[in-house]
Amino acid sequence: MKNTVSIEINERLDRIFDFILSQKSTYKFNLSNLPDTNNYSTNILDSGTFREIFDDLNKKRKNCIYWFELQNEQECDALILRLNNKREFLKNNFRVIPPKNKNQNSKILYLGIRRGGIRKKDNLTNISGRIVQHLGYYVKGSTQGLQLVHWCKGIDLNINLNVVELEDLPNDYLNVVKKILSYHLKPMCGKH
């Protein structure tokens, strides 16, 4: 028989997970719509499909948790296989990507957190800047991210970017929230 304290904790953590999922904003895009980087002169913030996404992301000034989600596990498996096959190429081209992990049977590609704030150099919210890195349009490849444009540009595959703004949540709790979500979502790459 389980300890009643453990049961209560599990139930509360499950409720936190369910609540976070109910608060998500979802941004949809297709990998085939990623524009060329043009030696990083491409401004992804103003590019077609992505303009609307970044207009909304740039309103999120508080701490955020986010995850990239595929339509099903098979699509995610195929994308992870492609990423793993491109790891050496990306390393040789100075693009740092999330590490491998042992998660399986998930449609979540990656899960991350971002502290709130606005970057002084370009007036982007921190979450907007982070997504630019994940899409692969940040000139410095040494900043770890999915770098999507560098290994899956042109693939006809829909991705959902889910973002939850965590207003008034202390920074110390961000990693706890990430652990709760990673336990349930099982992202296929990155450290959790």
C-alpha positions in Angstrom: 0.0 0.0 0.0 1.4 3.4 -1.0 2.1 6.0 1.6 -0.6 8.6 1.7 1.9 11.4 1.6 3.3 10.0 -1.7 -0.2 9.7 -3.1 -1.0 13.2 -2.2 2.2 14.6 -3.7 1.7 12.6 -7.0 -1.9 13.9 -7.3 -0.8 17.5 -6.7 2.1 17.3 -9.2 -0.4 15.8 -11.7 -2.7 18.7 -11.1 0.1 21.2 -11.7 1.0 19.4 -15.0 -2.7 19.5 -16.1 -3.0 23.1 -15.1 0.2 24.1 -17.1 -1.1 22.3 -20.2 -4.4 24.1 -19.9 -2.6 27.5 -20.1 -0.4 26.9 -23.2 -0.4 29.1 -26.2 0.3 27.1 -29.4 2.1 28.4 -32.4 2.1 26.2 -35.5 4.6 26.2 -38.3 5.9 23.9 -41.0 9.7 23.2 -41.3 9.3 23.7 -45.1 8.6 27.4 -44.3 11.9 28.1 -42.7 13.6 30.7 -44.9 17.3 30.5 -45.9 19.6 32.1 -43.4 21.4 34.2 -46.1 24.5 34.4 -43.9 22.2 35.5 -41.0 20.9 38.6 -42.8 17.4 36.9 -42.8 15.3 38.4 -40.1 13.1 35.5 -39.0 11.0 38.0 -36.9 9.7 39.5 -40.1 9.5 36.4 -42.2 6.1 35.2 -43.4 4.6 32.7 -41.0 6.9 33.6 -38.2 6.0 37.3 -38.0 2.8 36.5 -36.3 4.5 34.0 -33.9 7.1 36.5 -32.8 4.7 39.4 -32.5 2.9 37.4 -29.9 6.0 35.9 -28.2 7.4 39.4 -27.9 4.5 40.2 -25.5 5.5 37.5 -23.1 7.8 39.3 -20.6 7.6 36.9 -17.7 9.2 33.5 -17.1 8.2 30.9 -19.7 8.2 27.2 -20.2 8.1 25.9 -23.8 8.1 22.7 -25.8 8.3 21.7 -29.5 5.7 19.1 -30.3 5.2 16.9 -33.3 1.9 15.4 -34.4 2.8 11.9 -33.3 5.6 9.7 -31.9 6.6 8.4 -35.4 7.3 11.9 -36.7 9.3 12.7 -33.6 11.3 9.5 -33.9 12.1 10.3 -37.5 13.2 13.9 -36.6 15.3 12.7 -33.8 17.0 10.1 -36.1 17.7 12.8 -38.5 19.1 15.1 -35.8 21.3 12.3 -34.5 22.6 11.6 -38.0 23.5 15.3 -38.4 25.2 15.7 -35.1 28.8 15.5 -36.5 27.9 17.8 -39.4 26.4 20.4 -37.0 29.4 20.1 -34.7 31.8 20.6 -37.6 29.8 23.7 -38.6 29.9 25.1 -35.1 26.2 24.6 -34.2 25.6 23.4 -30.7 22.5 21.2 -30.3 20.8 19.6 -27.3 22.4 16.4 -26.1 20.9 13.0 -26.7 18.8 11.4 -23.9 17.1 8.1 -23.3 13.5 9.1 -23.6 11.3 7.1 -26.0 7.8 7.0 -27.2 7.1 10.7 -27.2 6.0 13.4 -29.6 7.9 16.1 -27.7 11.1 17.1 -29.4 12.4 19.5 -26.8 11.4 21.2 -23.6 12.9 24.3 -22.1 12.5 27.2 -19.7 13.4 30.9 -20.2 13.6 33.5 -17.6 11.5 36.6 -18.2 12.9 40.0 -19.4 13.7 42.0 -22.4 17.1 41.9 -24.2 18.6 45.4 -24.4 20.5 44.8 -27.6 17.4 44.2 -29.8 14.4 44.8 -27.5 13.2 41.2 -27.9 11.7 39.4 -25.0 13.9 36.6 -23.7 11.5 33.9 -25.0 11.5 35.5 -28.5 15.3 35.5 -28.5 15.5 31.9 -27.4 13.1 30.7 -30.1 15.3 32.5 -32.7 18.1 30.4 -31.5 16.1 27.2 -31.7 15.0 28.0 -35.2 18.7 28.5 -36.1 18.8 32.2 -37.0 21.1 33.4 -34.3 24.5 34.2 -35.7 26.4 32.5 -32.8 26.2 28.8 -33.2 27.9 28.3 -29.9 24.6 29.1 -28.1 22.9 25.7 -27.7 19.5 25.3 -29.4 17.7 23.0 -31.8 19.2 24.9 -34.8 16.3 23.6 -36.9 17.1 25.5 -40.2 20.5 23.8 -40.2 19.4 20.2 -40.3 15.7 20.0 -41.4 15.0 22.9 -43.6 12.6 22.0 -46.4 11.0 19.0 -44.7 7.3 19.1 -44.9 6.5 18.6 -41.2 4.3 20.5 -38.9 5.5 21.5 -35.5 3.7 23.1 -32.6 5.6 25.4 -30.3 3.8 25.5 -27.0 4.5 28.3 -24.6 3.2 29.0 -21.1 4.0 32.3 -19.5 4.5 31.8 -15.8 3.5 35.2 -14.3 4.8 35.8 -10.8 6.4 32.4 -10.5 9.7 32.8 -8.6 12.8 31.9 -10.7 13.7 29.2 -8.1 10.6 27.2 -9.2 11.4 27.2 -12.9 13.4 24.0 -12.8 10.8 22.3 -10.6 8.1 23.1 -13.2 10.5 21.9 -16.0 11.0 18.6 -14.1 7.3 18.1 -13.7 6.7 18.6 -17.4 9.7 16.6 -18.5 8.5 13.6 -16.4 5.2 13.6 -18.2 6.1 14.8 -21.7 9.4 12.9 -22.1 11.2 15.2 -24.5 13.4 13.3 -27.0 16.5 15.5 -26.7 18.0 17.7 -24.1 19.0 17.3 -20.4 16.1 16.9 -18.0 
